[in-house]
Amino acid sequence: MDHDLSALLSNTEVKLAPGQIKYYFKSLLEALRFLHSRNILHRDIKASNILLDNRGSVVLADFGLARFRNVDPNLYTNRMITLWYRPPELLYGVDSYGPEVDVWSAGCVLAEMLLKKSLFPGKNELDQIEKIFVICGTPNESNWPGFGSLPWASALTPRFSLNSRIREIFAP
């Protein structure tokens, strides 16, 4: 493979056309559909794990954190997936999950392709949660049913209330 997506995105001379972004994202979703239909969770979707060549091939790489789904729940941890791509439920201590964790990460990759920068570049787990809230809004029982029952919800309950800024950020 000639490149990884992260290197392309960090190159100021490279500007992805909308068609390229759609193609790369569609390829990523197809790879996830293939894995998930076989009960495999990748658990580390990020731009540097998406390999590209100059002929248009897209390959999902690095299966070091991948696990079969529902084999043994004790194999799961919430301390995986690169921090900037980690979904909020894992940051809140959930250790039983499915394909949705890969889908969140894929959405972060899409945002990165559109913005040419990471959407949630947290420094640590608390900073990561805050960055997600600033863009997606703060969670509560009405916008995230079951939020209060997450393992660390009481310890990490936001002291502020923010509305989602997703439309504002991506409208252009």
C-alpha positions, 0 to 999 in steps of 0.5 A: 500500500502506498499511503495511510489515510492519516498521512494523506490528511496531514499533508497540506498539499493533498485536498480530498475531493468529495468523491474521494471522501465518499469512496474511502468512507464507503470502502470503510463501511463495507469492510465493517459490514464484512467484519460485523457480519462475521461477528468480528469487532475491529476495535481500533478504527482510525485514519492511520489504520486505513491503507490506500494505494494509488490505484484506488484500493482501500484496506482496513489494517491492524487487527491487534485489538480485534475480537470475536463478538459474544465469545467471552464477555470477559475478553472485552475492556473499555480501555481500547480504541485509540482515544480520539476515536473512542465512543463515549459509552466506553469512556463511561465504563461500558464493557459490554458492546458491539459493532456500534463502537466501530461505527462511532470510530468510522464517523470520527474518520469521516469527520476527519476527512471532511475537516482535515483534522481530528474532531475530538483530539483529547489529551486524556479520557476526561478531556476526551469526554469534554471535547465530545460534549462541546460538539455533540452536546451533554448527555442526559436521560432524554437524549441518551436513554439509560445514560444514568445507569452507565457505570461511571455516569454518577462520577462523571456527570457533566456540571454544564449543559451544552447543545449539539453543534454538529450542524453548525460545524458541518453545514459548510 
